[in-house]
Amino acid sequence: MDWLADNAGFVWLIVAALLAICELLIPGVYLTFLALGAAATGVLALVFPDLGPIGQFISFAAWSTVAVMIGRRWYGANPVPSSDPDLNNRSARMIGQSVTVVEAIEGGTGRVRVGDGEWPAEGPDLPTGAKARIAGVRGGVVVIEPVRAIGAADV
């Protein structure tokens, strides 16, 4: 145990390197901040060899927190571009989908079938079985617009 206490700075630097390697193998960005906290603690433990285990853990927690706060601010100001920005936004992904009215829309409200589920809907009055398109989603209610059928006059 004396070896560990005498070489605590190097142990923290090894932990930092292992966290950085894990971040490369399992990307998610979060381990990077812990690696920075461990590296800063390792440097402090080398500079101040009398820093005990409690001081080292406090240092690790403090530096990791600072790294996370700086990272959050940086990622907030510099968002990572995505090929599918609506991936986790179910409402936005629904816009433009065709739906079928399952409960007549009367007085501006009714129900429509979206995929394999039914949703409350708002829009112009439509009979049961009518086709519509989702124009938006507001508070868990789909806003629909009627789909105009192509007739002989449109050709």
Rosetta constraint file for C-alpha pairs under 8 A:
AtomPair CA 1 CA 5 HARMONIC 6.41 0.50
AtomPair CA 2 CA 6 HARMONIC 5.95 0.50
AtomPair CA 3 CA 7 HARMONIC 6.02 0.50
AtomPair CA 4 CA 8 HARMONIC 5.64 0.50
AtomPair CA 4 CA 11 HARMONIC 7.43 0.50
AtomPair CA 6 CA 49 HARMONIC 7.59 0.50
AtomPair CA 7 CA 11 HARMONIC 6.33 0.50
AtomPair CA 8 CA 12 HARMONIC 6.18 0.50
AtomPair CA 8 CA 42 HARMONIC 7.06 0.50
AtomPair CA 8 CA 45 HARMONIC 6.33 0.50
AtomPair CA 8 CA 46 HARMONIC 7.55 0.50
AtomPair CA 9 CA 13 HARMONIC 6.30 0.50
AtomPair CA 9 CA 41 HARMONIC 7.22 0.50
AtomPair CA 9 CA 42 HARMONIC 4.05 0.50
AtomPair CA 9 CA 43 HARMONIC 6.15 0.50
AtomPair CA 9 CA 44 HARMONIC 7.20 0.50
AtomPair CA 9 CA 45 HARMONIC 4.54 0.50
AtomPair CA 9 CA 46 HARMONIC 4.80 0.50
AtomPair CA 9 CA 49 HARMONIC 7.91 0.50
AtomPair CA 10 CA 14 HARMONIC 6.12 0.50
AtomPair CA 10 CA 42 HARMONIC 6.24 0.50
AtomPair CA 10 CA 46 HARMONIC 7.53 0.50
AtomPair CA 11 CA 15 HARMONIC 6.18 0.50
AtomPair CA 11 CA 42 HARMONIC 7.19 0.50
AtomPair CA 12 CA 16 HARMONIC 6.11 0.50
AtomPair CA 12 CA 38 HARMONIC 5.49 0.50
AtomPair CA 12 CA 39 HARMONIC 6.29 0.50
AtomPair CA 12 CA 41 HARMONIC 6.52 0.50
AtomPair CA 12 CA 42 HARMONIC 4.51 0.50
AtomPair CA 13 CA 17 HARMONIC 6.22 0.50
AtomPair CA 13 CA 38 HARMONIC 6.49 0.50
AtomPair CA 13 CA 39 HARMONIC 5.18 0.50
AtomPair CA 13 CA 42 HARMONIC 5.13 0.50
AtomPair CA 13 CA 43 HARMONIC 7.63 0.50
AtomPair CA 14 CA 18 HARMONIC 6.16 0.50
AtomPair CA 15 CA 19 HARMONIC 6.11 0.50
AtomPair CA 15 CA 35 HARMONIC 7.35 0.50
AtomPair CA 15 CA 38 HARMONIC 6.57 0.50
AtomPair CA 15 CA 39 HARMONIC 7.92 0.50
AtomPair CA 16 CA 20 HARMONIC 6.17 0.50
AtomPair CA 16 CA 34 HARMONIC 7.45 0.50
AtomPair CA 16 CA 35 HARMONIC 4.29 0.50
AtomPair CA 16 CA 36 HARMONIC 6.76 0.50
AtomPair CA 16 CA 37 HARMONIC 7.73 0.50
AtomPair CA 16 CA 38 HARMONIC 4.98 0.50
AtomPair CA 16 CA 39 HARMONIC 5.25 0.50
AtomPair CA 17 CA 21 HARMONIC 6.17 0.50
AtomPair CA 17 CA 35 HARMONIC 6.92 0.50
AtomPair CA 18 CA 22 HARMONIC 6.12 0.50
AtomPair CA 18 CA 35 HARMONIC 7.95 0.50
AtomPair CA 19 CA 23 HARMONIC 6.14 0.50
AtomPair CA 19 CA 31 HARMONIC 5.98 0.50
AtomPair CA 19 CA 32 HARMONIC 7.02 0.50
AtomPair CA 19 CA 34 HARMONIC 7.13 0.50
AtomPair CA 19 CA 35 HARMONIC 5.27 0.50
AtomPair CA 20 CA 24 HARMONIC 6.42 0.50
AtomPair CA 20 CA 31 HARMONIC 6.76 0.50
AtomPair CA 20 CA 32 HARMONIC 5.94 0.50
AtomPair CA 20 CA 35 HARMONIC 5.79 0.50
AtomPair CA 21 CA 25 HARMONIC 6.31 0.50
AtomPair CA 22 CA 26 HARMONIC 5.80 0.50
AtomPair CA 22 CA 27 HARMONIC 7.80 0.50
AtomPair CA 22 CA 31 HARMONIC 7.42 0.50
AtomPair CA 23 CA 27 HARMONIC 5.03 0.50
AtomPair CA 23 CA 28 HARMONIC 6.74 0.50
AtomPair CA 23 CA 29 HARMONIC 6.64 0.50
AtomPair CA 23 CA 30 HARMONIC 7.71 0.50
AtomPair CA 23 CA 31 HARMONIC 5.52 0.50
AtomPair CA 23 CA 32 HARMONIC 6.31 0.50
AtomPair CA 29 CA 33 HARMONIC 7.46 0.50
AtomPair CA 30 CA 34 HARMONIC 7.06 0.50
AtomPair CA 30 CA 68 HARMONIC 7.93 0.50
AtomPair CA 31 CA 35 HARMONIC 6.06 0.50
AtomPair CA 32 CA 36 HARMONIC 6.27 0.50
AtomPair CA 33 CA 37 HARMONIC 6.31 0.50
AtomPair CA 33 CA 64 HARMONIC 5.76 0.50
AtomPair CA 33 CA 67 HARMONIC 5.29 0.50
AtomPair CA 33 CA 68 HARMONIC 5.69 0.50
AtomPair CA 33 CA 71 HARMONIC 7.66 0.50
AtomPair CA 34 CA 38 HARMONIC 6.14 0.50
AtomPair CA 34 CA 64 HARMONIC 5.26 0.50
AtomPair CA 34 CA 67 HARMONIC 7.75 0.50
AtomPair CA 35 CA 39 HARMONIC 6.05 0.50
AtomPair CA 35 CA 64 HARMONIC 7.88 0.50
AtomPair CA 36 CA 40 HARMONIC 6.13 0.50
AtomPair CA 36 CA 63 HARMONIC 7.36 0.50
AtomPair CA 36 CA 64 HARMONIC 6.62 0.50
AtomPair CA 36 CA 67 HARMONIC 6.81 0.50
AtomPair CA 37 CA 41 HARMONIC 6.16 0.50
AtomPair CA 37 CA 59 HARMONIC 7.74 0.50
AtomPair CA 37 CA 60 HARMONIC 5.14 0.50
AtomPair CA 37 CA 61 HARMONIC 7.13 0.50
AtomPair CA 37 CA 62 HARMONIC 7.56 0.50
AtomPair CA 37 CA 63 HARMONIC 4.53 0.50
AtomPair CA 37 CA 64 HARMONIC 4.17 0.50
AtomPair CA 37 CA 65 HARMONIC 7.83 0.50
AtomPair CA 37 CA 67 HARMONIC 6.90 0.50
AtomPair CA 38 CA 42 HARMONIC 6.05 0.50
AtomPair CA 38 CA 60 HARMONIC 5.70 0.50
AtomPair CA 38 CA 63 HARMONIC 7.81 0.50
AtomPair CA 38 CA 64 HARMONIC 7.50 0.50
AtomPair CA 39 CA 43 HARMONIC 6.27 0.50
AtomPair CA 40 CA 44 HARMONIC 6.22 0.50
AtomPair CA 40 CA 60 HARMONIC 7.47 0.50
AtomPair CA 40 CA 63 HARMONIC 6.77 0.50
AtomPair CA 41 CA 45 HARMONIC 5.99 0.50
AtomPair CA 41 CA 56 HARMONIC 6.25 0.50
AtomPair CA 41 CA 59 HARMONIC 5.77 0.50
AtomPair CA 41 CA 60 HARMONIC 5.51 0.50
AtomPair CA 41 CA 63 HARMONIC 7.49 0.50
AtomPair CA 42 CA 46 HARMONIC 6.23 0.50
AtomPair CA 43 CA 47 HARMONIC 6.17 0.50
AtomPair CA 44 CA 48 HARMONIC 5.77 0.50
AtomPair CA 45 CA 49 HARMONIC 5.34 0.50
AtomPair CA 45 CA 50 HARMONIC 7.70 0.50
AtomPair CA 45 CA 51 HARMONIC 6.09 0.50
AtomPair CA 45 CA 56 HARMONIC 7.10 0.50
AtomPair CA 51 CA 55 HARMONIC 5.75 0.50
AtomPair CA 51 CA 56 HARMONIC 6.48 0.50
AtomPair CA 52 CA 56 HARMONIC 6.17 0.50
AtomPair CA 53 CA 57 HARMONIC 6.17 0.50
AtomPair CA 54 CA 58 HARMONIC 6.16 0.50
AtomPair CA 55 CA 59 HARMONIC 6.00 0.50
AtomPair CA 56 CA 60 HARMONIC 6.05 0.50
AtomPair CA 57 CA 61 HARMONIC 6.10 0.50
AtomPair CA 58 CA 62 HARMONIC 6.04 0.50
AtomPair CA 59 CA 63 HARMONIC 5.95 0.50
AtomPair CA 60 CA 64 HARMONIC 5.88 0.50
AtomPair CA 61 CA 65 HARMONIC 6.05 0.50
AtomPair CA 62 CA 66 HARMONIC 6.21 0.50
AtomPair CA 63 CA 67 HARMONIC 6.07 0.50
AtomPair CA 64 CA 68 HARMONIC 6.13 0.50
AtomPair CA 65 CA 69 HARMONIC 6.17 0.50
AtomPair CA 66 CA 70 HARMONIC 6.17 0.50
AtomPair CA 67 CA 71 HARMONIC 6.00 0.50
AtomPair CA 68 CA 72 HARMONIC 6.03 0.50
AtomPair CA 69 CA 73 HARMONIC 6.28 0.50
AtomPair CA 70 CA 74 HARMONIC 6.13 0.50
AtomPair CA 71 CA 75 HARMONIC 5.98 0.50
AtomPair CA 72 CA 76 HARMONIC 5.90 0.50
AtomPair CA 73 CA 77 HARMONIC 6.28 0.50
AtomPair CA 74 CA 78 HARMONIC 6.00 0.50
AtomPair CA 75 CA 79 HARMONIC 5.39 0.50
AtomPair CA 75 CA 80 HARMONIC 7.48 0.50
AtomPair CA 81 CA 85 HARMONIC 7.73 0.50
AtomPair CA 86 CA 90 HARMONIC 7.33 0.50
AtomPair CA 86 CA 92 HARMONIC 6.28 0.50
AtomPair CA 86 CA 93 HARMONIC 6.23 0.50
AtomPair CA 87 CA 93 HARMONIC 7.59 0.50
AtomPair CA 89 CA 93 HARMONIC 6.39 0.50
AtomPair CA 90 CA 94 HARMONIC 6.34 0.50
AtomPair CA 91 CA 95 HARMONIC 6.93 0.50
AtomPair CA 91 CA 136 HARMONIC 7.52 0.50
AtomPair CA 91 CA 137 HARMONIC 5.81 0.50
AtomPair CA 92 CA 136 HARMONIC 7.57 0.50
AtomPair CA 92 CA 137 HARMONIC 7.63 0.50
AtomPair CA 94 CA 134 HARMONIC 6.78 0.50
AtomPair CA 94 CA 136 HARMONIC 7.79 0.50
AtomPair CA 95 CA 133 HARMONIC 7.76 0.50
AtomPair CA 95 CA 134 HARMONIC 5.04 0.50
AtomPair CA 95 CA 135 HARMONIC 5.50 0.50
AtomPair CA 95 CA 136 HARMONIC 5.57 0.50
AtomPair CA 95 CA 137 HARMONIC 7.56 0.50
AtomPair CA 96 CA 133 HARMONIC 5.73 0.50
AtomPair CA 96 CA 134 HARMONIC 5.13 0.50
AtomPair CA 96 CA 135 HARMONIC 6.16 0.50
AtomPair CA 97 CA 114 HARMONIC 7.98 0.50
AtomPair CA 97 CA 133 HARMONIC 5.61 0.50
AtomPair CA 97 CA 134 HARMONIC 5.60 0.50
AtomPair CA 98 CA 114 HARMONIC 7.82 0.50
AtomPair CA 98 CA 131 HARMONIC 6.93 0.50
AtomPair CA 98 CA 132 HARMONIC 5.75 0.50
AtomPair CA 98 CA 133 HARMONIC 4.50 0.50
AtomPair CA 98 CA 134 HARMONIC 6.57 0.50
AtomPair CA 99 CA 112 HARMONIC 6.26 0.50
AtomPair CA 99 CA 113 HARMONIC 5.66 0.50
AtomPair CA 99 CA 114 HARMONIC 5.56 0.50
AtomPair CA 99 CA 115 HARMONIC 7.81 0.50
AtomPair CA 99 CA 131 HARMONIC 5.85 0.50
AtomPair CA 99 CA 132 HARMONIC 5.30 0.50
AtomPair CA 99 CA 133 HARMONIC 5.87 0.50
AtomPair CA 99 CA 134 HARMONIC 7.19 0.50
AtomPair CA 100 CA 112 HARMONIC 5.48 0.50
AtomPair CA 100 CA 113 HARMONIC 5.35 0.50
AtomPair CA 100 CA 114 HARMONIC 7.47 0.50
AtomPair CA 100 CA 128 HARMONIC 7.83 0.50
AtomPair CA 100 CA 129 HARMONIC 5.75 0.50
AtomPair CA 100 CA 130 HARMONIC 5.76 0.50
AtomPair CA 100 CA 131 HARMONIC 4.75 0.50
AtomPair CA 100 CA 132 HARMONIC 6.19 0.50
AtomPair CA 101 CA 105 HARMONIC 7.46 0.50
AtomPair CA 101 CA 110 HARMONIC 7.72 0.50
AtomPair CA 101 CA 111 HARMONIC 6.09 0.50
AtomPair CA 101 CA 112 HARMONIC 4.27 0.50
AtomPair CA 101 CA 113 HARMONIC 6.34 0.50
AtomPair CA 101 CA 126 HARMONIC 7.38 0.50
AtomPair CA 101 CA 127 HARMONIC 7.02 0.50
AtomPair CA 101 CA 128 HARMONIC 5.10 0.50
AtomPair CA 101 CA 129 HARMONIC 5.11 0.50
AtomPair CA 101 CA 130 HARMONIC 5.39 0.50
AtomPair CA 101 CA 131 HARMONIC 6.41 0.50
AtomPair CA 101 CA 132 HARMONIC 7.27 0.50
AtomPair CA 102 CA 110 HARMONIC 7.94 0.50
AtomPair CA 102 CA 111 HARMONIC 5.71 0.50
AtomPair CA 102 CA 112 HARMONIC 5.13 0.50
AtomPair CA 102 CA 113 HARMONIC 6.28 0.50
AtomPair CA 102 CA 118 HARMONIC 7.92 0.50
AtomPair CA 102 CA 128 HARMONIC 5.22 0.50
AtomPair CA 102 CA 129 HARMONIC 6.05 0.50
AtomPair CA 103 CA 110 HARMONIC 5.36 0.50
AtomPair CA 103 CA 111 HARMONIC 4.88 0.50
AtomPair CA 103 CA 112 HARMONIC 6.71 0.50
AtomPair CA 103 CA 127 HARMONIC 7.63 0.50
AtomPair CA 103 CA 128 HARMONIC 5.48 0.50
AtomPair CA 104 CA 110 HARMONIC 5.57 0.50
AtomPair CA 104 CA 111 HARMONIC 7.01 0.50
AtomPair CA 104 CA 125 HARMONIC 7.36 0.50
AtomPair CA 104 CA 126 HARMONIC 5.81 0.50
AtomPair CA 104 CA 127 HARMONIC 4.62 0.50
AtomPair CA 104 CA 128 HARMONIC 4.54 0.50
AtomPair CA 105 CA 109 HARMONIC 4.97 0.50
AtomPair CA 105 CA 110 HARMONIC 4.15 0.50
AtomPair CA 105 CA 111 HARMONIC 6.96 0.50
AtomPair CA 105 CA 121 HARMONIC 7.64 0.50
AtomPair CA 105 CA 122 HARMONIC 7.39 0.50
AtomPair CA 105 CA 123 HARMONIC 7.22 0.50
AtomPair CA 105 CA 124 HARMONIC 6.98 0.50
AtomPair CA 105 CA 125 HARMONIC 4.76 0.50
AtomPair CA 105 CA 126 HARMONIC 5.03 0.50
AtomPair CA 105 CA 127 HARMONIC 6.40 0.50
AtomPair CA 105 CA 128 HARMONIC 7.64 0.50
AtomPair CA 106 CA 110 HARMONIC 6.51 0.50
AtomPair CA 106 CA 124 HARMONIC 7.75 0.50
AtomPair CA 106 CA 125 HARMONIC 4.99 0.50
AtomPair CA 106 CA 126 HARMONIC 6.99 0.50
AtomPair CA 107 CA 124 HARMONIC 7.84 0.50
AtomPair CA 107 CA 125 HARMONIC 6.53 0.50
AtomPair CA 108 CA 122 HARMONIC 5.26 0.50
AtomPair CA 108 CA 123 HARMONIC 5.03 0.50
AtomPair CA 108 CA 124 HARMONIC 5.56 0.50
AtomPair CA 108 CA 125 HARMONIC 5.91 0.50
AtomPair CA 109 CA 120 HARMONIC 7.33 0.50
AtomPair CA 109 CA 121 HARMONIC 5.62 0.50
AtomPair CA 109 CA 122 HARMONIC 4.59 0.50
AtomPair CA 109 CA 123 HARMONIC 6.53 0.50
AtomPair CA 109 CA 125 HARMONIC 7.80 0.50
AtomPair CA 110 CA 120 HARMONIC 5.89 0.50
AtomPair CA 110 CA 121 HARMONIC 5.21 0.50
AtomPair CA 110 CA 122 HARMONIC 6.53 0.50
AtomPair CA 111 CA 118 HARMONIC 6.46 0.50
AtomPair CA 111 CA 119 HARMONIC 5.50 0.50
AtomPair CA 111 CA 120 HARMONIC 4.42 0.50
AtomPair CA 111 CA 121 HARMONIC 5.06 0.50
AtomPair CA 112 CA 118 HARMONIC 5.50 0.50
AtomPair CA 112 CA 119 HARMONIC 5.47 0.50
AtomPair CA 112 CA 120 HARMONIC 6.47 0.50
AtomPair CA 112 CA 121 HARMONIC 6.23 0.50
AtomPair CA 113 CA 117 HARMONIC 5.66 0.50
AtomPair CA 113 CA 118 HARMONIC 4.40 0.50
AtomPair CA 113 CA 119 HARMONIC 6.37 0.50
AtomPair CA 114 CA 118 HARMONIC 5.82 0.50
AtomPair CA 114 CA 119 HARMONIC 6.77 0.50
AtomPair CA 119 CA 140 HARMONIC 7.89 0.50
AtomPair CA 119 CA 141 HARMONIC 6.67 0.50
AtomPair CA 119 CA 142 HARMONIC 6.87 0.50
AtomPair CA 120 CA 140 HARMONIC 7.64 0.50
AtomPair CA 120 CA 141 HARMONIC 5.20 0.50
AtomPair CA 120 CA 142 HARMONIC 6.41 0.50
AtomPair CA 121 CA 141 HARMONIC 5.32 0.50
AtomPair CA 121 CA 142 HARMONIC 4.75 0.50
AtomPair CA 121 CA 143 HARMONIC 5.75 0.50
AtomPair CA 121 CA 144 HARMONIC 6.77 0.50
AtomPair CA 122 CA 141 HARMONIC 6.89 0.50
AtomPair CA 122 CA 142 HARMONIC 6.31 0.50
AtomPair CA 122 CA 143 HARMONIC 4.89 0.50
AtomPair CA 122 CA 144 HARMONIC 6.21 0.50
AtomPair CA 123 CA 143 HARMONIC 5.82 0.50
AtomPair CA 123 CA 144 HARMONIC 5.22 0.50
AtomPair CA 123 CA 145 HARMONIC 6.21 0.50
AtomPair CA 124 CA 144 HARMONIC 7.74 0.50
AtomPair CA 124 CA 145 HARMONIC 6.93 0.50
AtomPair CA 124 CA 146 HARMONIC 7.47 0.50
AtomPair CA 126 CA 130 HARMONIC 6.33 0.50
AtomPair CA 126 CA 146 HARMONIC 7.72 0.50
AtomPair CA 130 CA 146 HARMONIC 7.98 0.50
AtomPair CA 131 CA 146 HARMONIC 6.54 0.50
AtomPair CA 131 CA 147 HARMONIC 5.89 0.50
AtomPair CA 132 CA 144 HARMONIC 6.19 0.50
AtomPair CA 132 CA 145 HARMONIC 5.58 0.50
AtomPair CA 132 CA 146 HARMONIC 4.33 0.50
AtomPair CA 132 CA 147 HARMONIC 4.81 0.50
AtomPair CA 133 CA 144 HARMONIC 5.47 0.50
AtomPair CA 133 CA 145 HARMONIC 5.39 0.50
AtomPair CA 133 CA 146 HARMONIC 6.22 0.50
AtomPair CA 133 CA 147 HARMONIC 6.18 0.50
AtomPair CA 134 CA 142 HARMONIC 6.45 0.50
AtomPair CA 134 CA 143 HARMONIC 5.87 0.50
AtomPair CA 134 CA 144 HARMONIC 4.46 0.50
AtomPair CA 134 CA 145 HARMONIC 6.44 0.50
AtomPair CA 135 CA 142 HARMONIC 7.63 0.50
AtomPair CA 135 CA 143 HARMONIC 5.54 0.50
AtomPair CA 135 CA 144 HARMONIC 5.22 0.50
AtomPair CA 135 CA 145 HARMONIC 6.29 0.50
AtomPair CA 136 CA 142 HARMONIC 5.98 0.50
AtomPair CA 136 CA 143 HARMONIC 5.02 0.50
AtomPair CA 136 CA 144 HARMONIC 7.02 0.50
AtomPair CA 137 CA 141 HARMONIC 5.63 0.50
AtomPair CA 137 CA 142 HARMONIC 4.41 0.50
AtomPair CA 137 CA 143 HARMONIC 5.60 0.50
AtomPair CA 138 CA 142 HARMONIC 6.33 0.50
AtomPair CA 138 CA 143 HARMONIC 7.07 0.50
AtomPair CA 150 CA 154 HARMONIC 5.98 0.50
AtomPair CA 150 CA 155 HARMONIC 7.66 0.50
AtomPair CA 151 CA 155 HARMONIC 6.89 0.50
